[in-house]
Every structure is written in C-alpha cells, then in structure tokens.
C-alpha cells in the first residue's frame, strides 16, 4: 500500500508500556474466548448487553518457553534480548505510523461519504496498548482477544504485537492485511454511527444462543463489507499496490471461523460461528470492494453463502 504521503490521524491514543495491572475477576466476564458479553450503561439509559466486536478469534496468547541457561551464556542471552527489543521497538514505531495513516484515510473517506448523505461523521479513536487495557465502556481488554471495537467509548483497540502475529501465526503477511484489520474495526464504528449496532443489541437480547451467533456473524460480515468499501476508495485514490487485495483476502481466510476451528480442534461446528466462514468473509469484503457503497451491504437480509 502506498501510504507514505497519507495524512496521519490525530485520533490515536498511544498507551503502550502503561502498566494496567491484572484484570479483576469479580463481577462481569473477561475478554478471553471467542466473544465477550459485558454490561455497560448508556447515557440517560439503563444497562444493556453489548458484545465487544473482535476480528480475530485467538485461542490463547503465544507461549514463551523458558529454560535454565548456564552462567556462561547469560551475557550473550542479554545482548540477544536487547537486540530483539530494539528491533521490535523500531517495528512498532513504523506500525504505529502506518496505522495512523490508514486511520486518516478511513476518516477522510467516511467523512466524505457521510457528508454526501447530509450527515456528519464522528471518527473513532485508535487506542494502542500493551497486553491489557482499561476501556471506556467495555471493561478490561486483553491482547489475547485480538483487535476489537468498543461502542462505549467509540474506540478501536489494538496491541501492535498482533501486527506480527498476523504474519507469523496466521500466515497473512503484508501491510494491507493489517489495513483490512483496522478497516474492519472501523466498520464496526460505522455500524455504531448508523444505529445498526443498537438494532443488533436489541435483537440479541431476545435471541437464543444459535440465533445470537447468527446475528453476530451477520454483524461481522457487514464490517468486512465496509472494510471492502474503504478498499474501493483506496484504489480510486491510487493507494493500492499489486497484491494488496490478495493480502486482505488471505487475512479474511485466515480468520474465518471454519479455518480457526479446524486448526484448533480438528473439526468445524457451523452453529458456533460468530464471525463467518473464510468463504463468507472473503465474499463480503470483495462485495464491498466491488460496489464501494452502503447500498449493497445489508448482511441481515441477504443470504450469506453467495460468493459474488
């Protein structure tokens, strides 16, 4: 992606390195697992169930295996560790710059589209954090949950270690794979801005488990569609390079419910899907990329298994 000359968004809250302590286990549920249900209050209203929207369903964090090293290797180990930390710090700085540029591009696009429809767009805030984070309305967040959007404070939360995990663990390399991740989470913010998320929450409250999962899939696939709509804009702006769309599609494939379940458990249980199959996620992203509008993205009233 050609992002060097893009405007950097000012709506970035960098909390990396801040000590957040450990999440309390009393009252409410944590963010680990596929989907987290939390109670939150709306201004002027009562408590309501809100599902934190996550793109990636991570089945636990990476394992760090320690071993007893002899004293004779301790100096070499310390030097190697320092080199790795220095390299990661440099990578994180570039990753932050990249995400700031992508966020700025989404702001320009959605502001323009909303204005064309006589509406104003209130941009989301991107919060960068390390390991754990206290949100402004969705409880305590964890990097193990992957990137997520919190409607309570209208913020997207990303631990930059996920940037590298997407490449190494999920075999979805390339900067546009991560651009797709951010655009997907911004898509949830668009749903919030348009009132779609409120309608979704009301429907989920009266739904059984299977129906609630199906509604979650439809919400997530619509966010994939909206990510594709932004990609359409990015192409028209001359920002895309050869292979960028394929990078996004590879990422969508890697985080499909069937892909993740097969890898983790050796079997696929469609009724438990919360984000959609790899095929569905790719299809809705491609549909958004094809049309570049809001008119063709009604996942709640459209059959989910079509490809085009």
KAUR-V372446 format. One line per field, one symbol per residue. phi: phi as a letter, one per 40 degrees, with the letter a starting at -180 (. if undefined). psi: psi as a letter, one per 30 degrees, with the letter a starting at -180 (. if undefined). burial: I if it has 24 or more other ideal C-beta (glycine too) atoms within 12 Angstrom, else O. A space follows every 10 residues. Layout:
# KAUR-V372446
phi = ???
psi = ???
burial = ???
This chain:
# KAUR-V372446
phi = .cbdcccccc cbbcbcgccb gbccccggbc ccgcabbbca bcdgbccacb cccbcbcccg cccbcbaccc ccbccccccc cccccccccc cccccccccc ccdccccccc ccccccbgbb bbccbcbcab gbaccbibgb cbcccgdabb ccbfbcbacc ccdccdcccb fbchcccccc dcccccdccc dcccgccccc ccccdbcccc ccccccdccc ccccdccccc cdcccccgcc bdgccccccc ccccbcdccc ccccbgabbd cccbbhcdcc cccccccccc cgaccbbccc bbdcccbb
psi = kjfegkkkkf hkjjgkfkkf akkkgkklla flaekkklkl kkkgaaklkk kkkkekjkil llkjklljkl fffeeeeeee eeeeeeeeee eeeeeeeeee eeeeeeeeee eeeeefgglk kjllkjjklj dlkjlhfgak lkffflklkj feghkkkkkf ffeeeeeeeg hilkffeeee eeeeeeeeee eeefgeeeee eeeeegllee eeeeeeeeee eeeeeeeeee eeeeefggfk lkfeeeeeee eeefgkeeee eeeefglkje ffkfflleee eeeeeeeeee ehlffggiff gkkfglf.
burial = IOIOOIOOIO IIIIIIOOOI OOIOOOOOOI IIOIIIIIOI OOOOOOOOII IIIIIIIIOO OOOOOOOOOO OOOOOOOOOO OOOOOOOOOO OIOOIIIIII IIIIIIIIII IOIOOOOOOO IOIIIIIIII IIIIIOIIII IIIIIIIIII IIIIIIIIII IIIIIIIOII OIOIIIIIII IIIIIIIIII IIIIOIIOOI IOOIOOOOOO OIIIIIIIII IIIIIIIIII IIIIIOOOII OOOIIIIIII IIIIIIIIII IOOOOOOOOO OIIIIIIIII IIIIIIIIIO OIOIOIIIIO OOOIOOOO
